[in-house]
Amino acid sequence: MTSRQLAASVLTLLLLTGCGGETAPPAAPTVNSKTTPVPAPATEAPAAQATAKTVSLTIDFGDSPAKEFAGIPWTEGMTVLDAMVEARRLGLLKFEEHGTGQTAFVESINGRKNAGAAATDRNWLFSVNGQQGDEGAGVVRIQSGDRVLWKFATGR
């Protein structure tokens, strides 16, 4: 085989195998207009991000599309109120609360305030994995993977 034939064979082989060239960059993640992923802190290694323990938080205003915040970092002993505080710290939402522990009370979320005690008044109610809270948000503990829903609704 001549050097010219060898060069042509190598070139053909490289072309057929893709010659190790660059591949197209991965597509940017799509975000559902209702879902806001929470970015992992920049200091975490990629492996740590993949195994991070998280919870999701959904805010349902009742008269507009609900907003879901996926990937709220979870910590041992976290309560429903702690998840709200973490979402606020991350700049995902604003809310007002008063009291601590059993007496903790969420007064408003993103400017929407509780209306009152009448049966027809709309107020913020929470549930965890579909189970309505039967204690205050400051004492109901949540686990990694839990889904917390805050709904602006009437009654219990």
Backbone hydrogen bonds, N-H to C=O, Kabsch-Sander energy under -0.5 kcal/mol:
donor,donor_aa,acceptor,acceptor_aa,energy
6,L,2,T,-2.5
7,A,3,S,-2.3
8,A,4,R,-2.1
9,S,5,Q,-2.2
10,V,6,L,-2.5
11,L,7,A,-2.5
12,T,8,A,-2.4
13,L,9,S,-2.4
14,L,10,V,-2.7
15,L,11,L,-2.3
16,L,12,T,-2.3
17,T,13,L,-1.8
18,G,14,L,-0.6
18,G,15,L,-0.6
19,C,14,L,-1.6
21,G,18,G,-2.4
32,N,30,T,-0.5
35,T,32,N,-1.7
36,T,68,E,-3.3
38,V,70,A,-1.9
44,E,41,P,-1.8
49,Q,45,A,-1.9
50,A,46,P,-1.8
51,T,47,A,-1.2
52,A,49,Q,-0.9
55,V,72,I,-2.2
56,S,146,D,-2.3
57,L,69,F,-2.1
58,T,148,V,-2.9
59,I,67,K,-3.0
60,D,58,T,-0.6
60,D,150,W,-3.3
61,F,59,I,-0.6
67,K,59,I,-2.6
68,E,34,K,-4.1
68,E,66,A,-0.5
69,F,57,L,-3.4
70,A,36,T,-0.9
70,A,68,E,-0.7
72,I,55,V,-2.5
74,W,53,K,-2.8
78,M,75,T,-1.9
80,V,140,V,-1.9
81,L,137,A,-2.6
83,A,79,T,-1.9
84,M,80,V,-1.7
85,V,81,L,-2.5
86,E,82,D,-2.5
87,A,83,A,-2.2
88,R,84,M,-2.4
89,R,85,V,-2.5
90,L,86,E,-2.0
91,G,88,R,-1.6
92,L,87,A,-2.6
93,L,87,A,-0.6
96,E,108,S,-2.0
98,H,105,F,-1.9
103,T,100,T,-2.0
104,A,101,G,-1.6
105,F,98,H,-2.5
107,E,96,E,-2.5
107,E,105,F,-0.7
108,S,96,E,-1.4
109,I,112,R,-1.8
110,N,94,K,-3.9
112,R,109,I,-2.3
113,K,111,G,-0.8
114,N,107,E,-2.3
115,A,122,R,-2.4
121,D,118,A,-1.6
123,N,153,A,-3.1
125,L,123,N,-0.5
125,L,151,K,-2.5
127,S,149,L,-2.1
128,V,131,Q,-2.4
129,N,147,R,-3.0
131,Q,128,V,-2.0
132,Q,130,G,-0.6
133,G,126,F,-2.6
138,G,101,G,-0.6
139,V,136,G,-2.0
140,V,136,G,-1.5
141,R,139,V,-0.7
142,I,78,M,-2.8
145,G,54,T,-3.9
146,D,143,Q,-2.2
148,V,56,S,-2.9
148,V,146,D,-0.5
149,L,127,S,-2.6
150,W,58,T,-3.0
151,K,125,L,-3.3
151,K,149,L,-0.5
152,F,60,D,-2.7
153,A,123,N,-2.5
153,A,151,K,-1.0
155,G,121,D,-0.7
